[in-house]
Amino acid sequence: MSNSSSAAAPNFNSDRQVWASLKEAIAMSSGFGRWRLEQQLSEPTSARDLDVLVRRYLRETLETLAY
């Protein structure tokens, strides 16, 4: 029987890589740039700032689409 924690570890790393790629693609998109200008937000200064902004952008975009 395999250990579930060791089996999940590669998936976790893969998920992190996928999120990093998606975050980068979203940050480079025209929609994100326009949203940032509308929100009067400056260029993110750290990876953490970018993560927070992309998550906020996605949340607000999905909330808008839900209506």
Predicted model as a PDB file, atoms N, CA, C, CB and O in Angstrom, pLDDT in the B-factor column:
MODEL        1                                                                  
ATOM      1  N   MET A   1       0.850  -1.172   0.000  1.00 48.00           N  
ATOM      2  CA  MET A   1       0.000   0.000   0.000  1.00 48.00           C  
ATOM      3  C   MET A   1       0.896   1.236   0.000  1.00 48.00           C  
ATOM      4  CB  MET A   1      -0.967  -0.003   1.224  1.00 48.00           C  
ATOM      5  O   MET A   1       1.855   1.296   0.770  1.00 48.00           O  
ATOM      6  N   SER A   2       0.607   2.210  -0.836  1.00 52.00           N  
ATOM      7  CA  SER A   2       1.456   3.394  -0.913  1.00 52.00           C  
ATOM      8  C   SER A   2       1.049   4.421   0.137  1.00 52.00           C  
ATOM      9  CB  SER A   2       1.387   4.014  -2.314  1.00 52.00           C  
ATOM     10  O   SER A   2      -0.097   4.473   0.583  1.00 52.00           O  
ATOM     11  N   ASN A   3       1.997   5.206   0.501  1.00 53.00           N  
ATOM     12  CA  ASN A   3       1.786   6.267   1.476  1.00 53.00           C  
ATOM     13  C   ASN A   3       1.100   7.438   0.774  1.00 53.00           C  
ATOM     14  CB  ASN A   3       3.137   6.712   2.129  1.00 53.00           C  
ATOM     15  O   ASN A   3       1.619   7.933  -0.226  1.00 53.00           O  
ATOM     16  N   SER A   4      -0.031   7.888   1.262  1.00 53.00           N  
ATOM     17  CA  SER A   4      -0.791   8.937   0.597  1.00 53.00           C  
ATOM     18  C   SER A   4      -0.052  10.269   0.602  1.00 53.00           C  
ATOM     19  CB  SER A   4      -2.141   9.098   1.258  1.00 53.00           C  
ATOM     20  O   SER A   4      -0.203  11.051  -0.336  1.00 53.00           O  
ATOM     21  N   SER A   5       0.741  10.546   1.628  1.00 54.00           N  
ATOM     22  CA  SER A   5       1.451  11.822   1.659  1.00 54.00           C  
ATOM     23  C   SER A   5       2.548  11.866   0.609  1.00 54.00           C  
ATOM     24  CB  SER A   5       2.043  12.068   3.042  1.00 54.00           C  
ATOM     25  O   SER A   5       2.782  12.918   0.014  1.00 54.00           O  
ATOM     26  N   SER A   6       3.228  10.751   0.366  1.00 54.00           N  
ATOM     27  CA  SER A   6       4.254  10.754  -0.667  1.00 54.00           C  
ATOM     28  C   SER A   6       3.636  10.780  -2.057  1.00 54.00           C  
ATOM     29  CB  SER A   6       5.156   9.539  -0.520  1.00 54.00           C  
ATOM     30  O   SER A   6       4.231  11.330  -2.984  1.00 54.00           O  
ATOM     31  N   ALA A   7       2.469  10.205  -2.215  1.00 55.00           N  
ATOM     32  CA  ALA A   7       1.790  10.231  -3.498  1.00 55.00           C  
ATOM     33  C   ALA A   7       1.250  11.627  -3.806  1.00 55.00           C  
ATOM     34  CB  ALA A   7       0.657   9.208  -3.516  1.00 55.00           C  
ATOM     35  O   ALA A   7       1.178  12.017  -4.971  1.00 55.00           O  
ATOM     36  N   ALA A   8       0.874  12.372  -2.785  1.00 55.00           N  
ATOM     37  CA  ALA A   8       0.316  13.710  -2.987  1.00 55.00           C  
ATOM     38  C   ALA A   8       1.395  14.754  -3.225  1.00 55.00           C  
ATOM     39  CB  ALA A   8      -0.522  14.110  -1.793  1.00 55.00           C  
ATOM     40  O   ALA A   8       1.116  15.790  -3.829  1.00 55.00           O  
ATOM     41  N   ALA A   9       2.599  14.517  -2.777  1.00 61.00           N  
ATOM     42  CA  ALA A   9       3.669  15.506  -2.895  1.00 61.00           C  
ATOM     43  C   ALA A   9       3.945  15.915  -4.335  1.00 61.00           C  
ATOM     44  CB  ALA A   9       4.930  14.969  -2.280  1.00 61.00           C  
ATOM     45  O   ALA A   9       4.031  17.113  -4.605  1.00 61.00           O  
ATOM     46  N   PRO A  10       4.089  14.974  -5.282  1.00 66.00           N  
ATOM     47  CA  PRO A  10       4.330  15.408  -6.659  1.00 66.00           C  
ATOM     48  C   PRO A  10       3.172  16.225  -7.220  1.00 66.00           C  
ATOM     49  CB  PRO A  10       4.578  14.204  -7.545  1.00 66.00           C  
ATOM     50  O   PRO A  10       3.400  17.164  -7.982  1.00 66.00           O  
ATOM     51  N   ASN A  11       1.942  15.889  -6.862  1.00 78.00           N  
ATOM     52  CA  ASN A  11       0.791  16.653  -7.326  1.00 78.00           C  
ATOM     53  C   ASN A  11       0.804  18.066  -6.773  1.00 78.00           C  
ATOM     54  CB  ASN A  11      -0.498  15.956  -6.934  1.00 78.00           C  
ATOM     55  O   ASN A  11       0.438  19.011  -7.471  1.00 78.00           O  
ATOM     56  N   PHE A  12       1.223  18.217  -5.523  1.00 80.00           N  
ATOM     57  CA  PHE A  12       1.300  19.539  -4.913  1.00 80.00           C  
ATOM     58  C   PHE A  12       2.314  20.403  -5.651  1.00 80.00           C  
ATOM     59  CB  PHE A  12       1.671  19.430  -3.423  1.00 80.00           C  
ATOM     60  O   PHE A  12       2.049  21.570  -5.939  1.00 80.00           O  
ATOM     61  N   ASN A  13       3.479  19.829  -5.957  1.00 86.00           N  
ATOM     62  CA  ASN A  13       4.490  20.579  -6.694  1.00 86.00           C  
ATOM     63  C   ASN A  13       3.996  20.937  -8.085  1.00 86.00           C  
ATOM     64  CB  ASN A  13       5.784  19.780  -6.787  1.00 86.00           C  
ATOM     65  O   ASN A  13       4.244  22.039  -8.575  1.00 86.00           O  
ATOM     66  N   SER A  14       3.308  20.020  -8.708  1.00 90.00           N  
ATOM     67  CA  SER A  14       2.747  20.276 -10.030  1.00 90.00           C  
ATOM     68  C   SER A  14       1.703  21.388  -9.963  1.00 90.00           C  
ATOM     69  CB  SER A  14       2.127  18.994 -10.609  1.00 90.00           C  
ATOM     70  O   SER A  14       1.673  22.270 -10.821  1.00 90.00           O  
ATOM     71  N   ASP A  15       0.850  21.342  -8.944  1.00 91.00           N  
ATOM     72  CA  ASP A  15      -0.158  22.391  -8.762  1.00 91.00           C  
ATOM     73  C   ASP A  15       0.500  23.754  -8.591  1.00 91.00           C  
ATOM     74  CB  ASP A  15      -1.046  22.080  -7.546  1.00 91.00           C  
ATOM     75  O   ASP A  15       0.031  24.749  -9.145  1.00 91.00           O  
ATOM     76  N   ARG A  16       1.580  23.800  -7.831  1.00 91.00           N  
ATOM     77  CA  ARG A  16       2.288  25.067  -7.617  1.00 91.00           C  
ATOM     78  C   ARG A  16       2.864  25.598  -8.920  1.00 91.00           C  
ATOM     79  CB  ARG A  16       3.407  24.891  -6.585  1.00 91.00           C  
ATOM     80  O   ARG A  16       2.841  26.802  -9.174  1.00 91.00           O  
ATOM     81  N   GLN A  17       3.382  24.692  -9.745  1.00 94.00           N  
ATOM     82  CA  GLN A  17       3.936  25.094 -11.034  1.00 94.00           C  
ATOM     83  C   GLN A  17       2.843  25.594 -11.964  1.00 94.00           C  
ATOM     84  CB  GLN A  17       4.684  23.930 -11.680  1.00 94.00           C  
ATOM     85  O   GLN A  17       3.024  26.581 -12.677  1.00 94.00           O  
ATOM     86  N   VAL A  18       1.712  24.909 -11.952  1.00 94.00           N  
ATOM     87  CA  VAL A  18       0.583  25.329 -12.786  1.00 94.00           C  
ATOM     88  C   VAL A  18       0.091  26.707 -12.341  1.00 94.00           C  
ATOM     89  CB  VAL A  18      -0.570  24.290 -12.713  1.00 94.00           C  
ATOM     90  O   VAL A  18      -0.152  27.573 -13.182  1.00 94.00           O  
ATOM     91  N   TRP A  19      -0.059  26.919 -11.038  1.00 94.00           N  
ATOM     92  CA  TRP A  19      -0.516  28.214 -10.528  1.00 94.00           C  
ATOM     93  C   TRP A  19       0.476  29.314 -10.903  1.00 94.00           C  
ATOM     94  CB  TRP A  19      -0.702  28.160  -8.993  1.00 94.00           C  
ATOM     95  O   TRP A  19       0.069  30.406 -11.300  1.00 94.00           O  
ATOM     96  N   ALA A  20       1.769  29.037 -10.779  1.00 94.00           N  
ATOM     97  CA  ALA A  20       2.788  30.039 -11.123  1.00 94.00           C  
ATOM     98  C   ALA A  20       2.681  30.411 -12.604  1.00 94.00           C  
ATOM     99  CB  ALA A  20       4.215  29.506 -10.802  1.00 94.00           C  
ATOM    100  O   ALA A  20       2.783  31.586 -12.955  1.00 94.00           O  
ATOM    101  N   SER A  21       2.477  29.428 -13.464  1.00 96.00           N  
ATOM    102  CA  SER A  21       2.342  29.699 -14.897  1.00 96.00           C  
ATOM    103  C   SER A  21       1.068  30.475 -15.199  1.00 96.00           C  
ATOM    104  CB  SER A  21       2.353  28.393 -15.688  1.00 96.00           C  
ATOM    105  O   SER A  21       1.088  31.433 -15.972  1.00 96.00           O  
ATOM    106  N   LEU A  22      -0.033  30.064 -14.592  1.00 96.00           N  
ATOM    107  CA  LEU A  22      -1.299  30.777 -14.796  1.00 96.00           C  
ATOM    108  C   LEU A  22      -1.226  32.206 -14.290  1.00 96.00           C  
ATOM    109  CB  LEU A  22      -2.439  30.044 -14.101  1.00 96.00           C  
ATOM    110  O   LEU A  22      -1.697  33.134 -14.947  1.00 96.00           O  
ATOM    111  N   LYS A  23      -0.633  32.373 -13.123  1.00 95.00           N  
ATOM    112  CA  LYS A  23      -0.514  33.707 -12.528  1.00 95.00           C  
ATOM    113  C   LYS A  23       0.293  34.622 -13.447  1.00 95.00           C  
ATOM    114  CB  LYS A  23       0.148  33.627 -11.130  1.00 95.00           C  
ATOM    115  O   LYS A  23      -0.068  35.781 -13.651  1.00 95.00           O  
ATOM    116  N   GLU A  24       1.370  34.103 -13.990  1.00 95.00           N  
ATOM    117  CA  GLU A  24       2.202  34.895 -14.898  1.00 95.00           C  
ATOM    118  C   GLU A  24       1.434  35.268 -16.164  1.00 95.00           C  
ATOM    119  CB  GLU A  24       3.476  34.123 -15.265  1.00 95.00           C  
ATOM    120  O   GLU A  24       1.491  36.410 -16.619  1.00 95.00           O  
ATOM    121  N   ALA A  25       0.714  34.296 -16.731  1.00 97.00           N  
ATOM    122  CA  ALA A  25      -0.066  34.560 -17.942  1.00 97.00           C  
ATOM    123  C   ALA A  25      -1.168  35.585 -17.677  1.00 97.00           C  
ATOM    124  CB  ALA A  25      -0.676  33.258 -18.478  1.00 97.00           C  
ATOM    125  O   ALA A  25      -1.397  36.479 -18.491  1.00 97.00           O  
ATOM    126  N   ILE A  26      -1.846  35.454 -16.545  1.00 97.00           N  
ATOM    127  CA  ILE A  26      -2.900  36.403 -16.192  1.00 97.00           C  
ATOM    128  C   ILE A  26      -2.321  37.794 -15.985  1.00 97.00           C  
ATOM    129  CB  ILE A  26      -3.640  35.944 -14.927  1.00 97.00           C  
ATOM    130  O   ILE A  26      -2.891  38.780 -16.454  1.00 97.00           O  
ATOM    131  N   ALA A  27      -1.205  37.882 -15.295  1.00 95.00           N  
ATOM    132  CA  ALA A  27      -0.567  39.173 -15.020  1.00 95.00           C  
ATOM    133  C   ALA A  27      -0.139  39.878 -16.298  1.00 95.00           C  
ATOM    134  CB  ALA A  27       0.639  38.981 -14.114  1.00 95.00           C  
ATOM    135  O   ALA A  27      -0.076  41.106 -16.337  1.00 95.00           O  
ATOM    136  N   MET A  28       0.154  39.113 -17.345  1.00 95.00           N  
ATOM    137  CA  MET A  28       0.585  39.700 -18.616  1.00 95.00           C  
ATOM    138  C   MET A  28      -0.591  39.991 -19.549  1.00 95.00           C  
ATOM    139  CB  MET A  28       1.569  38.770 -19.309  1.00 95.00           C  
ATOM    140  O   MET A  28      -0.403  40.565 -20.622  1.00 95.00           O  
ATOM    141  N   SER A  29      -1.799  39.600 -19.147  1.00 96.00           N  
ATOM    142  CA  SER A  29      -2.962  39.782 -20.017  1.00 96.00           C  
ATOM    143  C   SER A  29      -3.428  41.231 -20.038  1.00 96.00           C  
ATOM    144  CB  SER A  29      -4.102  38.881 -19.567  1.00 96.00           C  
ATOM    145  O   SER A  29      -3.226  41.983 -19.085  1.00 96.00           O  
ATOM    146  N   SER A  30      -4.050  41.600 -21.140  1.00 96.00           N  
ATOM    147  CA  SER A  30      -4.560  42.967 -21.259  1.00 96.00           C  
ATOM    148  C   SER A  30      -5.701  43.215 -20.271  1.00 96.00           C  
ATOM    149  CB  SER A  30      -5.038  43.235 -22.697  1.00 96.00           C  
ATOM    150  O   SER A  30      -5.848  44.326 -19.762  1.00 96.00           O  
ATOM    151  N   GLY A  31      -6.503  42.194 -19.999  1.00 96.00           N  
ATOM    152  CA  GLY A  31      -7.605  42.347 -19.045  1.00 96.00           C  
ATOM    153  C   GLY A  31      -7.107  42.676 -17.652  1.00 96.00           C  
ATOM    154  O   GLY A  31      -7.671  43.533 -16.972  1.00 96.00           O  
ATOM    155  N   PHE A  32      -6.046  41.994 -17.222  1.00 95.00           N  
ATOM    156  CA  PHE A  32      -5.474  42.269 -15.907  1.00 95.00           C  
ATOM    157  C   PHE A  32      -4.878  43.677 -15.872  1.00 95.00           C  
ATOM    158  CB  PHE A  32      -4.397  41.220 -15.553  1.00 95.00           C  
ATOM    159  O   PHE A  32      -5.055  44.405 -14.896  1.00 95.00           O  
ATOM    160  N   GLY A  33      -4.178  44.055 -16.932  1.00 94.00           N  
ATOM    161  CA  GLY A  33      -3.597  45.398 -16.993  1.00 94.00           C  
ATOM    162  C   GLY A  33      -4.658  46.481 -16.940  1.00 94.00           C  
ATOM    163  O   GLY A  33      -4.497  47.486 -16.247  1.00 94.00           O  
ATOM    164  N   ARG A  34      -5.742  46.274 -17.673  1.00 95.00           N  
ATOM    165  CA  ARG A  34      -6.853  47.243 -17.674  1.00 95.00           C  
ATOM    166  C   ARG A  34      -7.497  47.313 -16.289  1.00 95.00           C  
ATOM    167  CB  ARG A  34      -7.917  46.858 -18.742  1.00 95.00           C  
ATOM    168  O   ARG A  34      -7.793  48.398 -15.789  1.00 95.00           O  
ATOM    169  N   TRP A  35      -7.712  46.143 -15.674  1.00 95.00           N  
ATOM    170  CA  TRP A  35      -8.300  46.100 -14.333  1.00 95.00           C  
ATOM    171  C   TRP A  35      -7.411  46.839 -13.349  1.00 95.00           C  
ATOM    172  CB  TRP A  35      -8.512  44.645 -13.872  1.00 95.00           C  
ATOM    173  O   TRP A  35      -7.904  47.595 -12.512  1.00 95.00           O  
ATOM    174  N   ARG A  36      -6.100  46.625 -13.444  1.00 94.00           N  
ATOM    175  CA  ARG A  36      -5.165  47.285 -12.534  1.00 94.00           C  
ATOM    176  C   ARG A  36      -5.227  48.809 -12.704  1.00 94.00           C  
ATOM    177  CB  ARG A  36      -3.727  46.776 -12.779  1.00 94.00           C  
ATOM    178  O   ARG A  36      -5.181  49.550 -11.722  1.00 94.00           O  
ATOM    179  N   LEU A  37      -5.331  49.269 -13.955  1.00 94.00           N  
ATOM    180  CA  LEU A  37      -5.461  50.710 -14.202  1.00 94.00           C  
ATOM    181  C   LEU A  37      -6.769  51.256 -13.641  1.00 94.00           C  
ATOM    182  CB  LEU A  37      -5.378  51.002 -15.703  1.00 94.00           C  
ATOM    183  O   LEU A  37      -6.792  52.326 -13.033  1.00 94.00           O  
ATOM    184  N   GLU A  38      -7.864  50.510 -13.851  1.00 94.00           N  
ATOM    185  CA  GLU A  38      -9.168  50.936 -13.325  1.00 94.00           C  
ATOM    186  C   GLU A  38      -9.153  51.014 -11.801  1.00 94.00           C  
ATOM    187  CB  GLU A  38     -10.270  49.975 -13.787  1.00 94.00           C  
ATOM    188  O   GLU A  38      -9.783  51.893 -11.214  1.00 94.00           O  
ATOM    189  N   GLN A  39      -8.441  50.104 -11.172  1.00 93.00           N  
ATOM    190  CA  GLN A  39      -8.333  50.078  -9.708  1.00 93.00           C  
ATOM    191  C   GLN A  39      -7.282  51.050  -9.198  1.00 93.00           C  
ATOM    192  CB  GLN A  39      -8.003  48.674  -9.230  1.00 93.00           C  
ATOM    193  O   GLN A  39      -7.109  51.217  -7.990  1.00 93.00           O  
ATOM    194  N   GLN A  40      -6.579  51.691 -10.129  1.00 93.00           N  
ATOM    195  CA  GLN A  40      -5.487  52.617  -9.806  1.00 93.00           C  
ATOM    196  C   GLN A  40      -4.426  51.935  -8.938  1.00 93.00           C  
ATOM    197  CB  GLN A  40      -6.036  53.864  -9.085  1.00 93.00           C  
ATOM    198  O   GLN A  40      -3.956  52.482  -7.941  1.00 93.00           O  
ATOM    199  N   LEU A  41      -4.069  50.708  -9.363  1.00 89.00           N  
ATOM    200  CA  LEU A  41      -3.064  49.926  -8.652  1.00 89.00           C  
ATOM    201  C   LEU A  41      -1.743  50.005  -9.395  1.00 89.00           C  
ATOM    202  CB  LEU A  41      -3.513  48.455  -8.495  1.00 89.00           C  
ATOM    203  O   LEU A  41      -1.703  49.907 -10.621  1.00 89.00           O  
ATOM    204  N   SER A  42      -0.684  50.180  -8.662  1.00 86.00           N  
ATOM    205  CA  SER A  42       0.636  50.229  -9.279  1.00 86.00           C  
ATOM    206  C   SER A  42       1.132  48.825  -9.586  1.00 86.00           C  
ATOM    207  CB  SER A  42       1.632  50.958  -8.368  1.00 86.00           C  
ATOM    208  O   SER A  42       0.504  47.831  -9.220  1.00 86.00           O  
ATOM    209  N   GLU A  43       2.257  48.766 -10.258  1.00 87.00           N  
ATOM    210  CA  GLU A  43       2.891  47.483 -10.586  1.00 87.00           C  
ATOM    211  C   GLU A  43       3.223  46.752  -9.293  1.00 87.00           C  
ATOM    212  CB  GLU A  43       4.177  47.689 -11.449  1.00 87.00           C  
ATOM    213  O   GLU A  43       3.767  47.358  -8.370  1.00 87.00           O  
ATOM    214  N   PRO A  44       2.906  45.458  -9.206  1.00 86.00           N  
ATOM    215  CA  PRO A  44       3.245  44.709  -7.989  1.00 86.00           C  
ATOM    216  C   PRO A  44       4.759  44.711  -7.770  1.00 86.00           C  
ATOM    217  CB  PRO A  44       2.716  43.251  -8.077  1.00 86.00           C  
ATOM    218  O   PRO A  44       5.532  44.600  -8.721  1.00 86.00           O  
ATOM    219  N   THR A  45       5.166  44.835  -6.524  1.00 87.00           N  
ATOM    220  CA  THR A  45       6.588  44.935  -6.217  1.00 87.00           C  
ATOM    221  C   THR A  45       7.199  43.621  -5.761  1.00 87.00           C  
ATOM    222  CB  THR A  45       6.805  45.969  -5.164  1.00 87.00           C  
ATOM    223  O   THR A  45       8.421  43.517  -5.655  1.00 87.00           O  
ATOM    224  N   SER A  46       6.377  42.619  -5.491  1.00 92.00           N  
ATOM    225  CA  SER A  46       6.902  41.327  -5.057  1.00 92.00           C  
ATOM    226  C   SER A  46       6.006  40.216  -5.588  1.00 92.00           C  
ATOM    227  CB  SER A  46       7.005  41.258  -3.511  1.00 92.00           C  
ATOM    228  O   SER A  46       4.890  40.459  -6.046  1.00 92.00           O  
ATOM    229  N   ALA A  47       6.518  38.998  -5.515  1.00 90.00           N  
ATOM    230  CA  ALA A  47       5.733  37.837  -5.937  1.00 90.00           C  
ATOM    231  C   ALA A  47       4.471  37.726  -5.096  1.00 90.00           C  
ATOM    232  CB  ALA A  47       6.567  36.542  -5.830  1.00 90.00           C  
ATOM    233  O   ALA A  47       3.417  37.345  -5.604  1.00 90.00           O  
ATOM    234  N   ARG A  48       4.570  38.053  -3.818  1.00 92.00           N  
ATOM    235  CA  ARG A  48       3.403  37.991  -2.916  1.00 92.00           C  
ATOM    236  C   ARG A  48       2.354  39.020  -3.333  1.00 92.00           C  
ATOM    237  CB  ARG A  48       3.834  38.235  -1.441  1.00 92.00           C  
ATOM    238  O   ARG A  48       1.159  38.724  -3.343  1.00 92.00           O  
ATOM    239  N   ASP A  49       2.806  40.234  -3.679  1.00 93.00           N  
ATOM    240  CA  ASP A  49       1.875  41.264  -4.145  1.00 93.00           C  
ATOM    241  C   ASP A  49       1.162  40.818  -5.418  1.00 93.00           C  
ATOM    242  CB  ASP A  49       2.618  42.586  -4.392  1.00 93.00           C  
ATOM    243  O   ASP A  49      -0.045  41.013  -5.567  1.00 93.00           O  
ATOM    244  N   LEU A  50       1.922  40.216  -6.333  1.00 94.00           N  
ATOM    245  CA  LEU A  50       1.330  39.742  -7.581  1.00 94.00           C  
ATOM    246  C   LEU A  50       0.307  38.655  -7.297  1.00 94.00           C  
ATOM    247  CB  LEU A  50       2.417  39.218  -8.536  1.00 94.00           C  
ATOM    248  O   LEU A  50      -0.773  38.646  -7.889  1.00 94.00           O  
ATOM    249  N   ASP A  51       0.633  37.753  -6.410  1.00 95.00           N  
ATOM    250  CA  ASP A  51      -0.288  36.674  -6.042  1.00 95.00           C  
ATOM    251  C   ASP A  51      -1.598  37.255  -5.517  1.00 95.00           C  
ATOM    252  CB  ASP A  51       0.352  35.745  -4.982  1.00 95.00           C  
ATOM    253  O   ASP A  51      -2.677  36.826  -5.926  1.00 95.00           O  
ATOM    254  N   VAL A  52      -1.507  38.216  -4.627  1.00 95.00           N  
ATOM    255  CA  VAL A  52      -2.703  38.841  -4.040  1.00 95.00           C  
ATOM    256  C   VAL A  52      -3.524  39.549  -5.113  1.00 95.00           C  
ATOM    257  CB  VAL A  52      -2.305  39.842  -2.934  1.00 95.00           C  
ATOM    258  O   VAL A  52      -4.748  39.424  -5.141  1.00 95.00           O  
ATOM    259  N   LEU A  53      -2.857  40.292  -5.994  1.00 95.00           N  
ATOM    260  CA  LEU A  53      -3.581  41.020  -7.038  1.00 95.00           C  
ATOM    261  C   LEU A  53      -4.264  40.079  -8.026  1.00 95.00           C  
ATOM    262  CB  LEU A  53      -2.630  41.944  -7.784  1.00 95.00           C  
ATOM    263  O   LEU A  53      -5.413  40.308  -8.403  1.00 95.00           O  
ATOM    264  N   VAL A  54      -3.576  39.032  -8.444  1.00 96.00           N  
ATOM    265  CA  VAL A  54      -4.176  38.092  -9.393  1.00 96.00           C  
ATOM    266  C   VAL A  54      -5.372  37.392  -8.758  1.00 96.00           C  
ATOM    267  CB  VAL A  54      -3.135  37.052  -9.864  1.00 96.00           C  
ATOM    268  O   VAL A  54      -6.404  37.220  -9.408  1.00 96.00           O  
ATOM    269  N   ARG A  55      -5.246  36.989  -7.504  1.00 97.00           N  
ATOM    270  CA  ARG A  55      -6.373  36.348  -6.821  1.00 97.00           C  
ATOM    271  C   ARG A  55      -7.567  37.317  -6.719  1.00 97.00           C  
ATOM    272  CB  ARG A  55      -5.943  35.869  -5.405  1.00 97.00           C  
ATOM    273  O   ARG A  55      -8.713  36.915  -6.924  1.00 97.00           O  
ATOM    274  N   ARG A  56      -7.296  38.568  -6.409  1.00 96.00           N  
ATOM    275  CA  ARG A  56      -8.357  39.567  -6.311  1.00 96.00           C  
ATOM    276  C   ARG A  56      -9.015  39.793  -7.669  1.00 96.00           C  
ATOM    277  CB  ARG A  56      -7.800  40.891  -5.764  1.00 96.00           C  
ATOM    278  O   ARG A  56     -10.239  39.872  -7.774  1.00 96.00           O  
ATOM    279  N   TYR A  57      -8.184  39.895  -8.708  1.00 97.00           N  
ATOM    280  CA  TYR A  57      -8.692  40.063 -10.067  1.00 97.00           C  
ATOM    281  C   TYR A  57      -9.592  38.896 -10.464  1.00 97.00           C  
ATOM    282  CB  TYR A  57      -7.531  40.193 -11.058  1.00 97.00           C  
ATOM    283  O   TYR A  57     -10.684  39.104 -10.994  1.00 97.00           O  
ATOM    284  N   LEU A  58      -9.139  37.675 -10.209  1.00 96.00           N  
ATOM    285  CA  LEU A  58      -9.938  36.498 -10.545  1.00 96.00           C  
ATOM    286  C   LEU A  58     -11.245  36.460  -9.763  1.00 96.00           C  
ATOM    287  CB  LEU A  58      -9.142  35.229 -10.281  1.00 96.00           C  
ATOM    288  O   LEU A  58     -12.298  36.157 -10.323  1.00 96.00           O  
ATOM    289  N   ARG A  59     -11.179  36.765  -8.475  1.00 96.00           N  
ATOM    290  CA  ARG A  59     -12.388  36.762  -7.647  1.00 96.00           C  
ATOM    291  C   ARG A  59     -13.401  37.779  -8.167  1.00 96.00           C  
ATOM    292  CB  ARG A  59     -12.036  37.066  -6.177  1.00 96.00           C  
ATOM    293  O   ARG A  59     -14.581  37.461  -8.320  1.00 96.00           O  
ATOM    294  N   GLU A  60     -12.939  39.010  -8.440  1.00 95.00           N  
ATOM    295  CA  GLU A  60     -13.854  40.047  -8.918  1.00 95.00           C  
ATOM    296  C   GLU A  60     -14.395  39.724 -10.300  1.00 95.00           C  
ATOM    297  CB  GLU A  60     -13.157  41.398  -8.941  1.00 95.00           C  
ATOM    298  O   GLU A  60     -15.562  39.990 -10.588  1.00 95.00           O  
ATOM    299  N   THR A  61     -13.561  39.156 -11.155  1.00 95.00           N  
ATOM    300  CA  THR A  61     -14.005  38.785 -12.498  1.00 95.00           C  
ATOM    301  C   THR A  61     -15.056  37.683 -12.432  1.00 95.00           C  
ATOM    302  CB  THR A  61     -12.812  38.330 -13.356  1.00 95.00           C  
ATOM    303  O   THR A  61     -16.071  37.748 -13.126  1.00 95.00           O  
ATOM    304  N   LEU A  62     -14.819  36.684 -11.611  1.00 94.00           N  
ATOM    305  CA  LEU A  62     -15.797  35.597 -11.476  1.00 94.00           C  
ATOM    306  C   LEU A  62     -17.087  36.075 -10.828  1.00 94.00           C  
ATOM    307  CB  LEU A  62     -15.208  34.453 -10.659  1.00 94.00           C  
ATOM    308  O   LEU A  62     -18.169  35.617 -11.196  1.00 94.00           O  
ATOM    309  N   GLU A  63     -16.988  36.987  -9.871  1.00 94.00           N  
ATOM    310  CA  GLU A  63     -18.195  37.534  -9.263  1.00 94.00           C  
ATOM    311  C   GLU A  63     -19.017  38.295 -10.300  1.00 94.00           C  
ATOM    312  CB  GLU A  63     -17.835  38.453  -8.083  1.00 94.00           C  
ATOM    313  O   GLU A  63     -20.245  38.207 -10.311  1.00 94.00           O  
ATOM    314  N   THR A  64     -18.343  39.036 -11.163  1.00 92.00           N  
ATOM    315  CA  THR A  64     -19.032  39.778 -12.223  1.00 92.00           C  
ATOM    316  C   THR A  64     -19.696  38.832 -13.201  1.00 92.00           C  
ATOM    317  CB  THR A  64     -18.058  40.693 -12.964  1.00 92.00           C  
ATOM    318  O   THR A  64     -20.830  39.065 -13.621  1.00 92.00           O  
ATOM    319  N   LEU A  65     -19.000  37.764 -13.567  1.00 91.00           N  
ATOM    320  CA  LEU A  65     -19.556  36.797 -14.490  1.00 91.00           C  
ATOM    321  C   LEU A  65     -20.719  36.023 -13.906  1.00 91.00           C  
ATOM    322  CB  LEU A  65     -18.498  35.851 -14.925  1.00 91.00           C  
ATOM    323  O   LEU A  65     -21.581  35.540 -14.641  1.00 91.00           O  
ATOM    324  N   ALA A  66     -20.748  35.901 -12.590  1.00 86.00           N  
ATOM    325  CA  ALA A  66     -21.810  35.140 -11.925  1.00 86.00           C  
ATOM    326  C   ALA A  66     -23.151  35.870 -11.968  1.00 86.00           C  
ATOM    327  CB  ALA A  66     -21.425  34.859 -10.477  1.00 86.00           C  
ATOM    328  O   ALA A  66     -24.200  35.251 -11.790  1.00 86.00           O  
ATOM    329  N   TYR A  67     -23.123  37.184 -12.205  1.00 78.00           N  
ATOM    330  CA  TYR A  67     -24.369  37.949 -12.222  1.00 78.00           C  
ATOM    331  C   TYR A  67     -24.940  38.037 -13.572  1.00 78.00           C  
ATOM    332  CB  TYR A  67     -24.167  39.312 -11.694  1.00 78.00           C  
ATOM    333  O   TYR A  67     -25.992  38.648 -13.759  1.00 78.00           O  
TER     334      TYR A  67                                                      
ENDMDL                                                                          
END                                                                             
